[in-house]
């Protein structure tokens, strides 16, 4: 179970006498200007992680390669459950191909990556946010639809050793 999420979260930029509030742009469009150096900014996500979906734990492993982020869903004993899924850099675009549900990055920084649907209205936004305490948040956001209000969910991902 590969968990993805988005929420309007503010980031406080430390080290400034007047801290700035920086918000990822969840409404932006996919970028086609990413490079290998941008993918390298995601090295903080390398490793095995445990998240909670209510009272149910789930486990994932992330590996940053030169032009890809590989994601595997794991069982509690560390064995492979599902995957791997690959987010790849191709022609300046960084994302995962799922047909109409394709997700691509709109922003990559040293502290987060923002994904948006490649086809507007097809899929949800999600973001991975690095935290100062060694954890990260997977934040999902679904837009409002005629029959559903907008919704969001955040998963706290903690380092895990199988």
Buried (B, 14 or more C-beta within 10 A) or exposed (E): EBBBBBBEBEBEEEEEEEEEEEEBEBEEEBBEEBEEEBBEBBEBBEBBBBBEEEEEEBBBBBBBEEBBBBBBBBEEEEEEBEBBBBBBBEEEBBBBBEEEEBBBBBBBBEBBBBBBBBEEEEBBBBBBBBEEEEBBBBBBBBBEEEEEEEEBBBBBBBEBEE
